[in-house]
Amino acid sequence: MKISSGMSGVDFTQKQTGVKTMFTEKLTKDEVKDLKEQISQNANAYTFKSLRAQTEASKPQDQFAKDYQDFQTFLSDVGYKGKPIAELSKEEAASLVKEDGIFGIQQTAERIANFVINGSGGNESMMRAGREGMLQGFKDAESMWGSKLPDISQQTMAKAIEMVDMAMNDLGFSILNKEA
């Protein structure tokens, strides 16, 4: 007798016997043993495949694909409209970080500083919190990097801090934290 879970790819190597046609016919001990083994294998296969399908369906989007999409969104948000970064030649990539490039020190520092300045709405405590957030972000980036960040990053951060400090001064706020 042969039973099946309907799951393809399940291998049944037990001895196959004919199907008993009447409920009154008794199964032999060997037939019962074979039947139990088939039920066990089918249950195992069905459970495994069901749980596998469930975990696959509940998995978050592939992390690389998600990170790539997040990066593409970031590039768009900062105004980059060039060809995909991965397709740039070495020279093209280098031009992006030159002094006048979209990822150069000046433009990157302006984006960071403007985020803090505009986000604060001219509120002193919000601007201070934004400035502290910039400094913490820089520390976090160094920690992820594993050491001191490259010079371009150091210069960008110094420029962004300078811009926020100048905005605070222009608004009449002391650059020194009074609470310190």
C-alpha positions, -999 to +999 in steps of 0.1 A: +000+000+000+013+035-009+003+067+008+015+102-001+015+137+012+012+150-023+046+167-018+068+162-048+104+154-042+097+130-013+114+097-018+097+066-007+118+036-008+097+012+012+083-020-002+051-013-021+022-036-017-013-036-032-041-016-016-065-035+006-099-031-010-120-040+019-120-026+054-125-060+068-092-073+055-065-073+081-030-058+075+000-078+082+026-066+108+050-057+079+022-037+061+015-018+093+052-011+098+055+001+062+024+023+066+037+039+098+070+046+082+054+062+052+031+083+074+061+094+094+081+103+063+052+122+048+045+141+080+082+150+082+084+162+046+051+181+048+061+198+081+096+207+068+083+221+035+055+240+051+078+256+077+103+264+050+077+281+029+064+300+059+099+312+069+107+321+033+075+341+029+080+359+062+116+368+055+123+405+051+134+416+016+169+405+007+192+428+028+214+436-001+185+445-024+170+466+004+203+484+011+208+490-026+173+505-029+179+527+002+211+539-013+194+547-046+168+567-027+195+585-007+212+594-040+180+608-054+172+627-022+205+645-023+201+654-059+223+629-077+210+622-111+240+606-127+244+571-138+244+543-112+274+545-089+284+509-096+287+517-133+310+547-129+346+546-141+373+555-116+376+589-131+339+595-130+337+585-094+366+607-085+349+637-101+319+633-077+342+639-047+362+668-062+358+702-046+329+711-069+314+676-070+280+666-055+298+645-029+327+670-024+334+686+010+314+718+003+282+704-010+281+675+015+288+698+044+261+722+032+235+693+031+244+682+066+244+717+080+212+728+062+195+697+076+203+709+111+197+746+105+164+742+086+152+714+109+157+735+140+134+763+127+156+788+144+151+772+179+183+774+199+178+741+218+168+723+186+199+736+168+221+725+197+205+691+196+211+689+159+247+699+163+252+672+190+235+647+166+260+656+139+289+650+163+274+617+175+268+606+139+305+614+131+316+593+161+292+564+151+307+565+115+342+563+129+332+534+151+317+516+121+348+524+100+370+510+127+394+539+130+397+576+121+377+585+090+394+596+058+405+632+055+376+641+032+352+630+059+371+649+086+371+681+065+334+677+056+325+674+093+346+703+103+330+724+076+294+713+086+301+722+122+315+755+112+284+763+092+260+754+120+282+774+145+280+804+121+242+801+118+239+799+156+261+830+159+240+848+132+208+840+152+224+855+183+231+822+201+263+817+219+283+789+204+293+778+239+267+756+256+254+775+287+244+742+303+279+728+302 
